[in-house]
Amino acid sequence: MSGTLYVVGTPIGNLGDMTYRGVKTLSEVDFICAEDTRVTLKLLNYFEIKKPLVSYHEHTARQICEGIADRIAAGENCAVVSDAGMPCISDPGADLISICIDRGIKVEVVPGPTAMASAVALSNISSSRFAFEGFLSVTKKQRFEHLQAVAKDTHTLVFYEAPHKLQATLKDMLEYFGDRKISICRELTKIHEEVIRTTLSGAVEYYSDVNPKGEFVLVIEGYTPPENTEIITFETALEQVKKLVEAGSKPSDACKETAKLTGYKKSELYAALVNNE
């Protein structure tokens, strides 16, 4: 008889946030898959749990995940945990879960804290509808495409960010989103928990003098469409590109500038410009 894969949420900082059911599940499974076994070992030691640990991470080979699934299919029960929060949310555990589901293995969730929901609750920014965007790419092209794609999203936007990239990220967001409300949540549930409620321009100014430390969740006000704004057609946007080019702008720069103002994709404008030449 096949075993079960338990998706277990773990604390995002304060170990006291671990649920009773989470502790019970980790105590009863046959083995635990951990993103970083050293981090998970601290959690297990705190609750006096002794279980075999198997490492998984974003570079884990598929055959390793298949081997884990083989053990569960053979009757063992396994818990998958991340370093903090819910596995599979901006986390490589999603691959293991996908393999188990494809093979008909039972997958059960044991909910726990999430930095995303905790930050939205503290943000004082609308929580009725929000979009979780995870981490921005370190590749500039993909990073800018991501920001452009969500710039006109009316939902509250939630991003994760590391301290060494925060200053650059805030500047990029100010450029693509304009000056909006932002809640910067740092080290949630930990000793140095901090929530800064400001604007993107205020955040850029603040972190020009302050060195960011800890893990960050950024909650940003969604786009507010201007009232009574005339709808700009693609043809009108293309004409704007042509005028900028005639005035001396590089085609790529003209398309980028027009894309920011109109919401159309830079690539689409550029392709149309080339085809019309």
ZIPEQUI-V369913 format. One line per field, one symbol per residue. ss: DSSP state (a for helix, b for strand, c for the rest). phi: phi as a letter, one per 20 degrees, with the letter a starting at -180 (. if undefined). burial: I if it has 24 or more other C-alpha atoms within 12 Angstrom, else O. A space follows every 10 residues. Layout:
ss = ???
phi = ???
burial = ???
This chain:
ss = cccbbbbbcb ccccaaacca aaaaaaaacc bbbbccaaaa aaaaaacccc cbbbbccccc caaaaaaaaa aaaccccbbb bcccbccccc ccaaaaaaaa aacccbbbbb ccccaaaaaa aaaccccccb bbbbbcccca aaaaaaaaaa cccccbbbbb bbaaaaaaaa aaaaaaaccc bbbbbbcccc cccbbbbbba aaaaaacccc ccccbbbbbb cccccccccc cccaaaaaaa aaaaaacccc aaaaaaaaaa aacccaaaaa aaaaaac
phi = .fecededfc geaeffefeg fffffffdfe bcecfcffff ffffffdldd bfddecbfdf ffffffffff fffepeecdd cdfanefmdl bffgffffff ffemefcced fbfcfgffff fefmdgdfbb dedmeffefg gffffffffd fdfeffdcce beffdfgfff fffffeenec fbdddclgme gegbcddbdf ffffffefdd efcneddddc gffdffflef feffffffff ffffffeoff gfffffffff ednffgffff fffffef
burial = OOIIIIIIII IIIIIOIIOO OIIOIIIOII IIIIIIIOII IOIIOOOOIO IOIIIIIOOO OOOOIIOIII IIIOOIIIII IIIIIIIIII IIIIIIIOII OOOOIIIOII IIIIIIIIII OIIOIIIOOI IIIIIIOOOO OOOIIIIIII IIIOIIIIII IIIOIIIIII IIIIOIIIII IIIIIIIIIO OOIOIIIIII IIIIOOIOOO OIOIIIIIII IIIOOOOOOO OOOIOOIIOI IIOOIOOOOO IIOIIIIIII IIIIIIIOII OOIOOOO
